[in-house]
């Protein structure tokens, strides 16, 4: 598996769910029980339609060029159409600010809803995130019920719910971090499959080598994974999480947990060298 030299120029957080980006604050939303986590108004639908038009004709093509996007496994969307038609949850690694656009490109013409970091709703981009399908995660228990209801509604309407199960974005990280259980909670709750997705890296070649410090990207689409009906709910949730995380690793080109850990240790060694 290709590991970009860029990854040795950044400092990754010590806590796996910690964020690497800072945000410019413009809004101060109150994410309580009264906040509209998922809008369904005519105004929202109108803006969502035209935003998707803009994404398809301009933004996603630019993303494809910027990262030389390739897609592998698209045939699985056709082969497992029946399993996915009643709604599904997808899970992937989170490695770039634009990687959601790469996933949309790979999954075209499907459109997703997704939980989003609450701090992103404070930025100037907040209206865009909300219009494209972002559902902000509340920081307190006051908005939890409304947030869960919004997430439920996506799957009740047999739509696509995408979750970055690592919980935060780390620039071009070559390993798969621990998954949080939220995606698998909703998959079990609605008896829908989880579709593993992964983003791996390729060395820039040709003209890309002249101006790129970031790697090129390949989006991998796996086969849907269902929960084991013979396990208790808690056991099934953990089992589904482990299976999907393993599939994401395999799609990325990582054989097993041992190899995954070896990539993570690359950065521990880097820190040790810096302190010596």
FENRA-V415556 format. One record per residue. PSI is psi as a letter, one per 30 degrees, with the letter a starting at -180 (none if undefined). OMEGA is omega in degrees with one decimal (* if undefined). NEAR is the number of other ideal C-beta (glycine too) atoms within 8 Angstrom. Layout:
BEGIN
psi={PSI | PSI}
omega={OMEGA | OMEGA}
near={NEAR | NEAR}
END
This chain:
BEGIN
psi={k | k | j | k | f | e | f | g | f | l | j | k | l | f | k | f | g | k | l | f | l | l | k | j | k | e | l | i | k | j | i | a | f | f | k | i | e | j | k | g | l | e | e | e | e | e | e | e | e | f | e | e | e | e | e | e | f | e | e | e | e | e | e | e | e | e | g | h | k | l | k | k | g | f | f | f | e | e | e | h | e | e | f | f | f | g | l | l | k | l | k | l | l | j | f | l | f | g | f | e | e | e | e | e | e | e | g | k | g | k | k | l | l | k | k | k | k | e | f | f | f | f | l | f | f | e | e | e | e | e | e | f | g | k | j | k | j | l | f | l | f | e | g | e | e | e | e | e | e | e | e | e | e | e | f | e | g | h | a | k | j | k | k | j | f | f | f | l | k | k | j | h | k | f | l | j | l | k | k | l | f | e | e | f | e | e | e | e | e | g | h | l | l | k | j | k | l | k | j | l | k | k | k | k | l | b | f | e | f | f | g | k | f | l | l | l | k | k | k | k | j | a | k | k | k | l | l | j | f | f | l | l | e | e | e | e | e | e | e | e | e | e | e | e | e | e | e | e | e | e | e | f | g | k | e | a | e | e | e | e | e | e | e | e | f | e | f | e | e | e | e | e | e | e | f | none}
omega={-178.2 | 174.4 | -176.0 | 173.8 | 179.5 | -174.9 | 179.3 | 179.4 | -178.2 | 177.7 | 179.2 | 179.5 | 177.5 | 177.8 | -169.8 | -178.8 | -178.3 | -177.3 | 180.0 | -174.4 | 171.5 | -175.4 | 174.7 | -173.6 | 175.6 | -177.7 | 176.8 | -178.3 | 175.9 | -174.5 | 178.5 | -175.8 | -178.8 | -178.1 | 179.2 | -175.0 | 175.8 | -178.8 | 178.2 | -176.5 | 175.6 | 179.8 | 179.6 | -179.2 | 178.7 | -179.3 | 179.3 | -179.8 | -175.8 | 174.9 | 177.5 | 175.0 | 179.7 | 179.0 | -174.6 | -175.2 | -175.3 | -168.9 | -179.1 | 174.6 | 177.3 | 176.7 | 179.8 | 179.0 | -176.9 | -176.5 | -178.5 | -172.1 | 167.5 | 179.0 | 175.1 | 177.5 | -179.7 | 179.6 | 179.4 | 177.3 | 177.7 | -177.3 | -176.6 | 179.4 | -178.4 | -179.1 | -174.8 | -170.1 | -178.8 | 179.7 | 179.1 | 174.0 | 172.8 | -178.5 | 176.8 | 168.6 | -175.0 | -165.4 | 178.8 | -179.5 | -178.3 | -171.8 | 176.1 | 177.9 | 176.0 | 178.2 | 177.0 | 178.2 | -179.1 | -174.2 | -177.5 | 9.8 | -179.1 | 176.7 | -173.0 | 161.9 | -174.2 | 172.1 | -174.9 | 177.9 | -175.1 | -178.5 | 177.7 | 179.2 | 175.6 | -173.1 | 175.4 | -179.9 | -174.9 | 179.1 | 177.9 | 179.6 | -178.6 | -177.7 | -176.9 | 176.3 | 179.6 | 177.3 | -173.5 | 179.1 | -178.0 | -179.4 | -178.5 | -178.2 | -174.7 | -178.6 | -172.8 | -177.1 | 179.5 | 177.2 | 179.4 | 178.4 | 178.9 | 177.8 | 178.0 | -174.4 | 178.7 | -177.2 | 174.4 | 178.0 | 175.2 | 179.9 | -178.0 | 176.3 | 179.3 | -178.4 | 169.8 | -169.3 | 176.3 | 173.4 | -179.8 | -178.9 | 173.4 | -172.5 | 170.4 | 179.3 | -172.6 | 179.9 | 176.1 | 179.8 | 178.9 | 178.9 | 169.0 | -168.0 | -173.1 | -178.5 | -174.0 | 172.0 | -178.2 | 177.5 | 178.5 | -177.5 | -176.8 | 176.0 | 178.2 | 179.8 | 172.2 | 179.9 | 178.9 | 172.9 | 177.8 | 176.0 | 177.9 | -170.1 | 174.5 | 177.5 | 176.3 | 180.0 | 178.3 | -178.9 | -179.3 | -177.7 | -175.8 | -173.2 | -176.4 | 169.9 | 178.3 | 177.4 | 167.8 | -170.2 | 170.8 | 175.9 | 180.0 | 178.5 | -178.0 | 178.4 | -178.2 | -179.9 | 178.4 | 176.7 | 176.3 | -176.3 | -177.8 | -179.6 | 172.9 | -176.4 | -178.4 | 179.1 | -179.3 | 179.7 | 178.3 | 179.4 | 179.3 | 178.4 | -179.0 | -178.9 | -177.3 | 179.1 | 176.8 | 178.8 | 178.1 | 176.4 | -179.1 | 178.8 | -178.8 | -179.3 | 179.7 | -173.3 | -171.8 | -178.7 | -179.4 | 178.2 | 177.8 | 180.0 | 179.9 | 177.3 | 179.2 | -178.1 | 176.1 | -175.2 | 172.5 | 178.3 | 179.1 | 179.3 | -179.7 | 179.1 | -178.9 | -176.3 | -178.2 | *}
near={9 | 8 | 9 | 11 | 6 | 11 | 13 | 7 | 5 | 8 | 3 | 8 | 10 | 4 | 5 | 9 | 8 | 8 | 8 | 10 | 6 | 3 | 8 | 6 | 7 | 7 | 8 | 5 | 9 | 6 | 15 | 10 | 7 | 5 | 12 | 4 | 11 | 9 | 7 | 5 | 6 | 5 | 7 | 10 | 9 | 8 | 9 | 11 | 8 | 8 | 11 | 10 | 8 | 9 | 12 | 8 | 6 | 8 | 8 | 12 | 8 | 8 | 13 | 11 | 7 | 7 | 12 | 11 | 13 | 9 | 11 | 8 | 9 | 9 | 6 | 11 | 11 | 7 | 7 | 11 | 8 | 5 | 9 | 12 | 7 | 6 | 14 | 14 | 15 | 15 | 15 | 14 | 12 | 9 | 10 | 12 | 5 | 9 | 13 | 8 | 11 | 16 | 15 | 13 | 13 | 12 | 11 | 8 | 3 | 8 | 8 | 13 | 12 | 12 | 10 | 11 | 8 | 11 | 8 | 13 | 14 | 12 | 12 | 5 | 7 | 13 | 6 | 8 | 11 | 10 | 10 | 10 | 9 | 12 | 14 | 16 | 10 | 14 | 5 | 8 | 5 | 8 | 13 | 9 | 7 | 13 | 15 | 8 | 9 | 11 | 13 | 11 | 9 | 14 | 15 | 8 | 7 | 7 | 10 | 12 | 16 | 14 | 12 | 12 | 13 | 14 | 8 | 13 | 12 | 12 | 10 | 12 | 10 | 10 | 9 | 10 | 11 | 6 | 12 | 9 | 9 | 9 | 16 | 16 | 9 | 14 | 15 | 12 | 8 | 10 | 6 | 10 | 12 | 16 | 14 | 14 | 16 | 13 | 16 | 12 | 14 | 12 | 8 | 11 | 7 | 5 | 5 | 10 | 7 | 5 | 4 | 9 | 3 | 10 | 12 | 15 | 15 | 12 | 15 | 13 | 13 | 15 | 9 | 12 | 12 | 8 | 12 | 9 | 5 | 3 | 9 | 5 | 7 | 6 | 9 | 13 | 13 | 10 | 11 | 16 | 13 | 8 | 9 | 16 | 12 | 8 | 12 | 16 | 14 | 10 | 13 | 13 | 6 | 12 | 6 | 7 | 6 | 7 | 9 | 12 | 9 | 8 | 12 | 9 | 8 | 12 | 9 | 8 | 8 | 9 | 8 | 8 | 7 | 6 | 5 | 4}
END
